[in-house]
Amino acid sequence: MEVDQYVLLTSGVLAFGDGLQEQNVDERVKSWQENIKNLAFFLILAGSQTAEIEGISAAGSTPVSRRYTAVADAELLLRGPLLPKRWPLPPLPAGVSPALISYVASEFLEIKPTIITAGLLQSPPFSHVFLEPPEIGPAKCLSSGNAMERTRVRNLLDGGFKIGKKLKKPLLISECVPGGTSTAFAVLSGLGINVKGLISGSYKNPPSELKTKLVNQGLKAAKLKKNPSSVELMAALGDPFQPIAVGLLMGAIESGQDVLLGGGCQMLAVLALALNEIESASRSEFVGKILIGTTSWLVDESLSSAKTRNSFIHLMNHVANHFRVKILGLASGFRFKDSNQKVLRDYEIGYVKEGVGAGALSLLAQIKGLTQKEMVDRCDIEVSNLFKSNNKNTYHGI
C-alpha cells in the first residue's frame, strides 16, 4: 500500500494505515456503530510548562492563555456555546476551538465525557476525576530532561490502568494538552523512532525547528540509557496526560475492550509508549483491538516537503514499523469548505486541525448517520452562538 493512500468507506469515513491489509475494517466500524450508546468516553486534561514556550503552540495566542485552554475547552464541550462559563476560550491566531466540533458531534451522539485532570493550574468548575493532588501542578518543560518525578508517572499510570481494567464497554480516549504534540515528539524520539518533519501542531505551519531544538535539549539533559522504559521516557520528556492515557489503554485492553484513541500525534505517542512495555509476541494482538481516530485535516496535512505527503500517515507507519505491527486509522470525512463561518473554513487551510476528540467524535457521528451538510449547518449555528455569548475573544484577529 502506498503510504499516503486511504480508503473512503461507505459512511464517508476515511480508513488508512497498514492495518487495512489484515483487518476487516467494515466489521470494526460496524462494531463501533453498534456500541455508540454503550461506550466509556474519557477526556484527559493536563498541563505542561512546555506550552509556555513562546511560539510552541497556537492553542491560545499567549503563554498565559495556554494555561487555561484545557479547562476552557472542556467547559465548551460540556456546556455548549451559550451557557455561561467560568473560563472563556483563549484567543487563537485563527480558527476556533476543536471543542466546538466535539460539542456538536457529542450532542448528536448523546454522549458526555468523564473528565480526568492532572497538572492543571485551575480547579475545574465541573465534575472531574483526579489521580494525584491537584497542587502538584504542570509538568516541567520537556527541554529540562526532567519533566516529572518517576513516582508521579507511576502513580498516574497505575491510576489510569485501574480505571481501564474495570471497564465493561468500549473505550474512547480524548485529550486537551497544550504543547502536547511537542511532548509526543519528544517521547517518540526517545523511543528511537524517526519523527522529524512529521509532527503536526495547532499552527498552520507547525514550528518544527523550535520543537526539534527543545527535544534535542531534553534528550541531552535526560541522559537516558539505551532502550529506556516508558516510565523513564515520560518522566524525562513527557506530560501528565501520557501516563494516564497509557494506563487507561493497557487496562482496557486487559479487560478485553476495543479502544478508539481520539487524536493525532499525541495518541500515536500513547500507543507507542504502551507497545514499548509489551512483549513483542503480544503486540500484534494488542494493536488489533485499537483504532486511531482523527480528522481529515490532519490526515491531509503535508509537512516539510513533497516526500512527506500525508505526514500523519507516514508518522503512523513509522510507529508501526518500529514495533512490527500494523496500525489502523480512521478519519472523519467532514469538511468545512461550504461553511458560512470563516473560523471553520480556517480548518481547510491548515489551522488547528484536531483536539478534544474532534476527529473521533465526528467520525462516530458520521457512521451514525450525520451528513456533511448537517454537520456544517450545526457547526455554523454553534459558532454564531459563540458570537452571541461572552466569548468573543475566541475570534481574535478575525
GUKETOR-897584 format. One line per field, with one value per residue (C-alpha): residue number from 1; residue in three letters; x, y, z. Coordinates in steps of 0.02 Angstrom, whole numbers. Layout:
BEGIN
resi	[NUM;...]
resn	[ALA;...]
X	[X;...]
Y	[Y;...]
Z	[Z;...]
This chain:
BEGIN
resi	[1;2;3;4;5;6;7;8;9;10;11;12;13;14;15;16;17;18;19;20;21;22;23;24;25;26;27;28;29;30;31;32;33;34;35;36;37;38;39;40;41;42;43;44;45;46;47;48;49;50;51;52;53;54;55;56;57;58;59;60;61;62;63;64;65;66;67;68;69;70;71;72;73;74;75;76;77;78;79;80;81;82;83;84;85;86;87;88;89;90;91;92;93;94;95;96;97;98;99;100;101;102;103;104;105;106;107;108;109;110;111;112;113;114;115;116;117;118;119;120;121;122;123;124;125;126;127;128;129;130;131;132;133;134;135;136;137;138;139;140;141;142;143;144;145;146;147;148;149;150;151;152;153;154;155;156;157;158;159;160;161;162;163;164;165;166;167;168;169;170;171;172;173;174;175;176;177;178;179;180;181;182;183;184;185;186;187;188;189;190;191;192;193;194;195;196;197;198;199;200;201;202;203;204;205;206;207;208;209;210;211;212;213;214;215;216;217;218;219;220;221;222;223;224;225;226;227;228;229;230;231;232;233;234;235;236;237;238;239;240;241;242;243;244;245;246;247;248;249;250;251;252;253;254;255;256;257;258;259;260;261;262;263;264;265;266;267;268;269;270;271;272;273;274;275;276;277;278;279;280;281;282;283;284;285;286;287;288;289;290;291;292;293;294;295;296;297;298;299;300;301;302;303;304;305;306;307;308;309;310;311;312;313;314;315;316;317;318;319;320;321;322;323;324;325;326;327;328;329;330;331;332;333;334;335;336;337;338;339;340;341;342;343;344;345;346;347;348;349;350;351;352;353;354;355;356;357;358;359;360;361;362;363;364;365;366;367;368;369;370;371;372;373;374;375;376;377;378;379;380;381;382;383;384;385;386;387;388;389;390;391;392;393;394;395;396;397;398]
resn	[MET;GLU;VAL;ASP;GLN;TYR;VAL;LEU;LEU;THR;SER;GLY;VAL;LEU;ALA;PHE;GLY;ASP;GLY;LEU;GLN;GLU;GLN;ASN;VAL;ASP;GLU;ARG;VAL;LYS;SER;TRP;GLN;GLU;ASN;ILE;LYS;ASN;LEU;ALA;PHE;PHE;LEU;ILE;LEU;ALA;GLY;SER;GLN;THR;ALA;GLU;ILE;GLU;GLY;ILE;SER;ALA;ALA;GLY;SER;THR;PRO;VAL;SER;ARG;ARG;TYR;THR;ALA;VAL;ALA;ASP;ALA;GLU;LEU;LEU;LEU;ARG;GLY;PRO;LEU;LEU;PRO;LYS;ARG;TRP;PRO;LEU;PRO;PRO;LEU;PRO;ALA;GLY;VAL;SER;PRO;ALA;LEU;ILE;SER;TYR;VAL;ALA;SER;GLU;PHE;LEU;GLU;ILE;LYS;PRO;THR;ILE;ILE;THR;ALA;GLY;LEU;LEU;GLN;SER;PRO;PRO;PHE;SER;HIS;VAL;PHE;LEU;GLU;PRO;PRO;GLU;ILE;GLY;PRO;ALA;LYS;CYS;LEU;SER;SER;GLY;ASN;ALA;MET;GLU;ARG;THR;ARG;VAL;ARG;ASN;LEU;LEU;ASP;GLY;GLY;PHE;LYS;ILE;GLY;LYS;LYS;LEU;LYS;LYS;PRO;LEU;LEU;ILE;SER;GLU;CYS;VAL;PRO;GLY;GLY;THR;SER;THR;ALA;PHE;ALA;VAL;LEU;SER;GLY;LEU;GLY;ILE;ASN;VAL;LYS;GLY;LEU;ILE;SER;GLY;SER;TYR;LYS;ASN;PRO;PRO;SER;GLU;LEU;LYS;THR;LYS;LEU;VAL;ASN;GLN;GLY;LEU;LYS;ALA;ALA;LYS;LEU;LYS;LYS;ASN;PRO;SER;SER;VAL;GLU;LEU;MET;ALA;ALA;LEU;GLY;ASP;PRO;PHE;GLN;PRO;ILE;ALA;VAL;GLY;LEU;LEU;MET;GLY;ALA;ILE;GLU;SER;GLY;GLN;ASP;VAL;LEU;LEU;GLY;GLY;GLY;CYS;GLN;MET;LEU;ALA;VAL;LEU;ALA;LEU;ALA;LEU;ASN;GLU;ILE;GLU;SER;ALA;SER;ARG;SER;GLU;PHE;VAL;GLY;LYS;ILE;LEU;ILE;GLY;THR;THR;SER;TRP;LEU;VAL;ASP;GLU;SER;LEU;SER;SER;ALA;LYS;THR;ARG;ASN;SER;PHE;ILE;HIS;LEU;MET;ASN;HIS;VAL;ALA;ASN;HIS;PHE;ARG;VAL;LYS;ILE;LEU;GLY;LEU;ALA;SER;GLY;PHE;ARG;PHE;LYS;ASP;SER;ASN;GLN;LYS;VAL;LEU;ARG;ASP;TYR;GLU;ILE;GLY;TYR;VAL;LYS;GLU;GLY;VAL;GLY;ALA;GLY;ALA;LEU;SER;LEU;LEU;ALA;GLN;ILE;LYS;GLY;LEU;THR;GLN;LYS;GLU;MET;VAL;ASP;ARG;CYS;ASP;ILE;GLU;VAL;SER;ASN;LEU;PHE;LYS;SER;ASN;ASN;LYS;ASN;THR;TYR;HIS;GLY;ILE]
X	[0;61;99;-14;-161;-325;-490;-659;-787;-973;-1006;-890;-757;-578;-477;-287;-129;-52;-193;-302;-209;-261;-409;-592;-621;-808;-834;-736;-831;-997;-946;-916;-1078;-1174;-1089;-1101;-1230;-1129;-953;-841;-790;-644;-570;-400;-347;-165;-37;147;261;315;158;229;374;341;286;266;76;-73;-192;-204;-114;-8;86;-31;-189;-125;-126;-317;-351;-387;-517;-599;-611;-687;-816;-865;-883;-987;-1096;-1101;-1075;-1223;-1217;-1109;-937;-803;-660;-676;-597;-422;-388;-324;-219;-354;-493;-599;-575;-599;-706;-845;-839;-831;-983;-1086;-1038;-1064;-1235;-1285;-1215;-1294;-1135;-1037;-859;-791;-652;-484;-366;-182;-60;-185;-163;-352;-482;-605;-783;-859;-858;-690;-577;-401;-271;-148;-156;-205;-73;68;41;103;249;411;462;522;686;736;751;663;480;406;461;456;345;219;222;198;52;-37;-3;-71;-224;-264;-237;-357;-494;-464;-462;-635;-716;-850;-877;-775;-664;-643;-495;-478;-366;-331;-148;-72;105;60;124;295;298;236;382;500;445;434;611;666;599;714;577;621;480;571;466;312;242;94;28;-108;-16;-43;144;199;363;465;635;585;513;669;780;680;677;865;894;781;861;1034;987;895;1047;932;1010;986;809;730;567;409;406;583;538;380;469;608;512;325;169;40;-85;30;41;-146;-188;-60;-132;-311;-267;-173;-307;-448;-357;-326;-513;-548;-615;-594;-512;-529;-384;-459;-322;-165;20;-16;-118;18;139;23;9;198;230;109;188;359;301;228;317;348;248;91;99;0;-145;-140;-148;-289;-407;-357;-405;-330;-471;-431;-484;-464;-371;-233;-227;-216;-77;91;242;421;421;330;411;303;130;2;129;20;4;194;211;87;179;347;275;201;365;465;359;324;136;1;-99;-269;-328;-495;-529;-691;-733;-818;-751;-789;-765;-951;-961;-1027;-904;-726;-663;-721;-655;-486;-476;-469;-310;-216;-262;-300;-337;-377;-403;-528;-576;-646;-596;-653;-819;-850;-816;-931;-1066;-1033;-1053;-1211;-1283;-1242;-1222;-1092;-1225;-1299;-1128;-1082;-1253;-1243;-1065;-1112;-1254;-1144;-1011;-1150;-1198;-1018;-1025;-1182;-1102;-967;-826;-789;-604;-606;-609;-456;-396;-544]
Y	[0;174;264;411;306;298;214;302;196;198;305;441;399;378;222;218;130;-41;-112;-104;-254;-376;-306;-312;-125;-135;-255;-146;10;-82;-136;45;98;-30;24;213;221;97;165;239;414;495;668;693;872;902;1039;1057;1208;1159;1254;1416;1421;1568;1507;1324;1311;1401;1328;1505;1657;1688;1580;1642;1599;1424;1392;1383;1315;1139;1194;1316;1184;1059;1187;1218;1031;1005;1160;1217;1393;1482;1434;1546;1478;1511;1506;1597;1519;1590;1699;1600;1658;1586;1459;1408;1280;1100;1080;1162;1020;894;975;965;783;730;814;715;555;597;557;656;627;577;704;660;803;814;958;1100;1270;1291;1195;1146;1209;1042;863;778;638;672;539;647;800;947;1061;960;1071;1057;954;1049;1092;941;1032;1007;819;803;841;737;630;444;412;536;448;277;342;415;259;148;259;253;65;33;134;47;-128;-103;-57;-170;-70;0;149;317;419;604;743;927;963;1125;1086;902;875;930;805;673;719;700;529;457;520;444;276;289;324;449;576;733;832;726;800;916;1054;1184;1311;1314;1289;1198;1262;1106;1187;1251;1082;992;1110;1080;892;886;988;872;713;780;834;671;560;411;240;132;63;164;109;207;270;337;421;504;562;639;714;690;768;704;655;520;402;417;376;234;160;178;97;-50;-80;-76;-199;-314;-312;-360;-194;-111;61;215;336;504;619;629;630;626;466;384;426;345;189;183;201;58;-53;-18;-103;-258;-417;-414;-575;-492;-329;-377;-444;-286;-169;-272;-200;-19;114;288;412;585;720;729;895;807;660;779;884;881;943;980;926;833;674;682;700;644;666;589;426;423;451;312;192;238;190;30;-19;14;-110;-226;-208;-146;2;52;232;312;494;590;642;804;963;1149;1216;1258;1336;1513;1542;1597;1520;1349;1375;1409;1221;1195;1299;1210;1292;1195;1027;919;915;873;714;811;681;527;604;667;500;415;542;509;321;350;448;634;703;826;962;932;939;1103;1180;1129;1194;1358;1383;1348;1471;1601;1556;1583;1757;1790;1732;1824;1726;1845;1838;1672;1765;1870;1946;1887]
Z	[0;-40;121;79;23;115;77;78;171;128;283;217;346;284;332;320;378;357;465;310;244;379;474;422;425;390;535;654;601;621;797;847;764;868;1030;1018;1158;1259;1266;1400;1343;1435;1409;1490;1529;1575;1591;1545;1555;1379;1322;1393;1269;1152;981;1028;1016;941;1071;1141;1071;1226;1353;1491;1394;1359;1547;1545;1369;1431;1559;1437;1301;1422;1478;1297;1265;1421;1418;1238;1172;1252;1436;1547;1585;1716;1590;1423;1270;1246;1093;944;797;682;682;829;967;908;1064;964;837;979;1060;900;872;1053;1058;904;982;1151;1248;1377;1439;1606;1633;1712;1759;1802;1810;1790;1868;1891;1989;1852;1882;1832;1894;1864;1922;1984;2014;2112;2225;2111;2188;2106;1954;1774;1715;1687;1509;1412;1374;1557;1531;1699;1662;1804;1950;1909;2061;1988;1820;1901;2007;1855;1753;1891;1916;1731;1724;1869;1783;1617;1692;1769;1603;1532;1372;1226;1268;1182;1245;1201;1264;1281;1322;1255;1199;1186;1010;1071;1214;1091;975;1124;1186;1010;977;1142;1083;933;805;669;677;621;499;534;695;672;785;800;692;504;488;647;722;681;711;883;932;869;970;1131;1104;1074;1232;1332;1266;1303;1480;1519;1485;1454;1444;1288;1269;1409;1488;1451;1631;1612;1447;1513;1670;1567;1421;1440;1512;1639;1504;1436;1586;1621;1440;1429;1589;1529;1363;1439;1570;1442;1328;1476;1513;1332;1267;1099;1108;997;1025;981;919;813;858;1045;1029;923;1063;1190;1082;1059;1246;1279;1145;1220;1381;1298;1248;1060;1035;1106;1011;855;958;1065;915;839;972;940;813;794;762;693;569;381;404;498;377;227;302;214;312;262;79;-58;8;163;87;215;353;488;390;371;559;599;486;565;735;660;578;737;835;686;698;579;644;576;574;537;498;492;314;366;284;308;131;123;296;315;458;422;584;521;345;429;461;272;258;397;562;722;635;788;976;1115;1021;872;743;840;892;715;635;761;717;533;547;649;502;524;348;286;265;437;520;434;472;655;674;587;711;862;800;789;966;1020;944;1046;1206;1302;1222;1080;1123;1033;869;900;737;634]
